[in-house]
Amino acid sequence: MKDRMLIRPMTEGDVGAAYSIASDAFAEDREEVRRRSPEEVAHRQERYRHFLRTDPGGAWIAADGENVVGVAIALRREEVWILSLFALDAAYRGRGIGGDLLRHALDYGEGCKGGIIASSTHPAAMRSYALAGFTLLPTLTAKGVVDRRSLPERLAVREGEESDLEFAADVDRRLRGAAHGPDLSFILSSGARLLISERPSGRGYAVAWEGSPWVVAATAEEVAADLLWACLASAPGLEARSEVNWLTGDQGWAVRVALEAGLSLEVAGPICVKGKLGPLAPYLPSGPFL
Ligand SMILES: CC(C)(COP(=O)(O)OP(=O)(O)OC[C@H]1O[C@@H](n2cnc3c(N)ncnc32)[C@H](O)[C@@H]1OP(=O)(O)O)[C@@H](O)C(=O)NCCC(=O)NCCS
């Protein structure tokens, strides 16, 4: 089967197939995919188009003839390489095709000073990243409906605006070693909220989406904690479920907030790091944008 396989650059025409492969690979079940609104499906696909515009050299497809069977999308932000998506059709896994795709995605990061991946718990993924020289940092994820009674009455957080993007870029450079560049504007264009906190003890920003944080980055834990509370407070209704993902061992501040808010902890995939990055704490990355 591997003889028929072609690894080639991804194009706009592959976006629908990449979405299907990613949905099959990562959705909890088929019901989760069916429940997605047309807007959510469009936004997920628009994300791949965004990466094709910003990083055409980082997006790769595995094809069996005309049939798209795998996808890897990598980004470069300043001197940091990021793996945003890596998935194969289940029928094609375990035959070395993912390894070939990953090599192309990794080559795109040549010359970068650091790299970061939010990994699934799939054994082939964790093995591939560890063998590619990444250090695997185990994580927890916190999920559930926020107990509104736990929300602090006052938070030193304000709504952000376009003019705060440079402030966020500066915080990102300190925390992860690279700004999010065009990604923050893209995330905010989907209706996510930018939150800002500036205090004598530190400063930071968060991106909140319907009661969950997409990114939290700050120079002090108490600032990060306020930003996370503000994300949780933004849940659209009393029954809305929140998720706080990628809680490495350095994010005890966020575990405390999540538990106080009444969320439950589960074990999740590792954050994989390599080379020179920022301290990544206090920091909660976004899966696709890190
Ligand atoms: C992760 C994924 C893309 C890897 O692609 P793949 O074609 O299955 O991987 P490969 O066959 O190239 O195997 C990669 C390595 O893992 C090993 N491996 C493959 N399947 C494995 C399994 N089920 N258990 C343990 N190791 C496995 C291979 O032996 C290989 O190791 P080697 O390089 O030392 O020989 C694919 O399995 C997948 O889509 N998984 C579900 C989605 C996912 O979790 N993606 C990762 C997101 S971070």
The ligand as a Tripos MOL2 file, in Angstrom:
@<TRIPOS>MOLECULE
LIG
   48    50     1     0     0
SMALL
NO_CHARGES

@<TRIPOS>ATOM
      1 C1         -0.5080    9.6490   14.9070 C.3       1 LIG1
      2 C2         -0.6510    9.1750   13.4630 C.3       1 LIG1
      3 C3         -0.7970   10.3800   12.5430 C.3       1 LIG1
      4 C4          0.6690    8.4400   13.1240 C.3       1 LIG1
      5 O1          0.5950    7.9420   11.8180 O.3       1 LIG1
      6 P1          0.9170    6.3990   11.5110 P.3       1 LIG1
      7 O2          1.0350    6.2340   10.0430 O.co2     1 LIG1
      8 O3         -0.0710    5.5800   12.2390 O.co2     1 LIG1
      9 O4          2.3540    6.2670   12.1930 O.3       1 LIG1
     10 P2          3.5610    5.3740   11.6930 P.3       1 LIG1
     11 O5          3.0540    4.0840   11.1490 O.co2     1 LIG1
     12 O6          4.4070    6.2130   10.7930 O.co2     1 LIG1
     13 O7          4.2970    5.0810   13.0630 O.3       1 LIG1
     14 C5          5.0720    6.0470   13.7400 C.3       1 LIG1
     15 C6          5.8290    5.3350   14.8430 C.3       1 LIG1
     16 O8          4.9130    4.8410   15.8190 O.3       1 LIG1
     17 C7          4.9460    3.4020   15.8760 C.3       1 LIG1
     18 N1          3.5510    2.9630   15.9770 N.ar      1 LIG1
     19 C8          2.6220    2.9660   14.9970 C.ar      1 LIG1
     20 N2          1.4420    2.5460   15.4760 N.ar      1 LIG1
     21 C9          1.6470    2.2770   16.7850 C.ar      1 LIG1
     22 C10         0.8040    1.7980   17.8270 C.ar      1 LIG1
     23 N3         -0.4870    1.5480   17.6240 N.pl3     1 LIG1
     24 N4          1.3700    1.6340   19.0570 N.ar      1 LIG1
     25 C11         2.6610    1.9120   19.2870 C.ar      1 LIG1
     26 N5          3.5020    2.3840   18.3240 N.ar      1 LIG1
     27 C12         2.9970    2.5490   17.0980 C.ar      1 LIG1
     28 C13         5.6130    2.9660   14.6200 C.3       1 LIG1
     29 O9          6.2870    1.7230   14.7830 O.3       1 LIG1
     30 C14         6.5750    4.0920   14.3470 C.3       1 LIG1
     31 O10         7.7220    3.9810   15.1620 O.3       1 LIG1
     32 P3          9.1860    3.8780   14.4770 P.3       1 LIG1
     33 O11         9.3370    5.1930   13.7430 O.co2     1 LIG1
     34 O12        10.1210    3.7100   15.5930 O.co2     1 LIG1
     35 O13         9.1040    2.7150   13.5330 O.co2     1 LIG1
     36 C15        -1.8690    8.2390   13.2740 C.3       1 LIG1
     37 O14        -1.6860    7.0630   14.0200 O.3       1 LIG1
     38 C16        -3.1970    8.8850   13.6490 C.2       1 LIG1
     39 O15        -3.8410    9.5250   12.8280 O.2       1 LIG1
     40 N6         -3.6220    8.7100   14.9220 N.am      1 LIG1
     41 C17        -4.8990    9.3180   15.3860 C.3       1 LIG1
     42 C18        -4.8330   10.8320   15.3930 C.3       1 LIG1
     43 C19        -3.7540   11.3520   16.3070 C.2       1 LIG1
     44 O16        -3.7120   10.9980   17.4730 O.2       1 LIG1
     45 N7         -2.8720   12.2340   15.7590 N.am      1 LIG1
     46 C20        -1.8040   12.8430   16.5040 C.3       1 LIG1
     47 C21        -2.2050   14.1930   16.9440 C.3       1 LIG1
     48 S1         -1.0170   14.9700   17.9820 S.3       1 LIG1
@<TRIPOS>BOND
     1     1     2 1
     2     2     3 1
     3     2     4 1
     4     2    36 1
     5     4     5 1
     6     5     6 1
     7     6     7 2
     8     6     8 1
     9     6     9 1
    10     9    10 1
    11    10    11 2
    12    10    12 1
    13    10    13 1
    14    13    14 1
    15    14    15 1
    16    15    16 1
    17    15    30 1
    18    16    17 1
    19    17    18 1
    20    17    28 1
    21    18    19 ar
    22    18    27 ar
    23    19    20 ar
    24    20    21 ar
    25    21    22 ar
    26    21    27 ar
    27    22    23 1
    28    22    24 ar
    29    24    25 ar
    30    25    26 ar
    31    26    27 ar
    32    28    29 1
    33    28    30 1
    34    30    31 1
    35    31    32 1
    36    32    33 2
    37    32    34 1
    38    32    35 1
    39    36    37 1
    40    36    38 1
    41    38    39 2
    42    38    40 1
    43    40    41 1
    44    41    42 1
    45    42    43 1
    46    43    44 2
    47    43    45 1
    48    45    46 1
    49    46    47 1
    50    47    48 1
@<TRIPOS>SUBSTRUCTURE
     1 LIG1         1 GROUP 0 **** ****
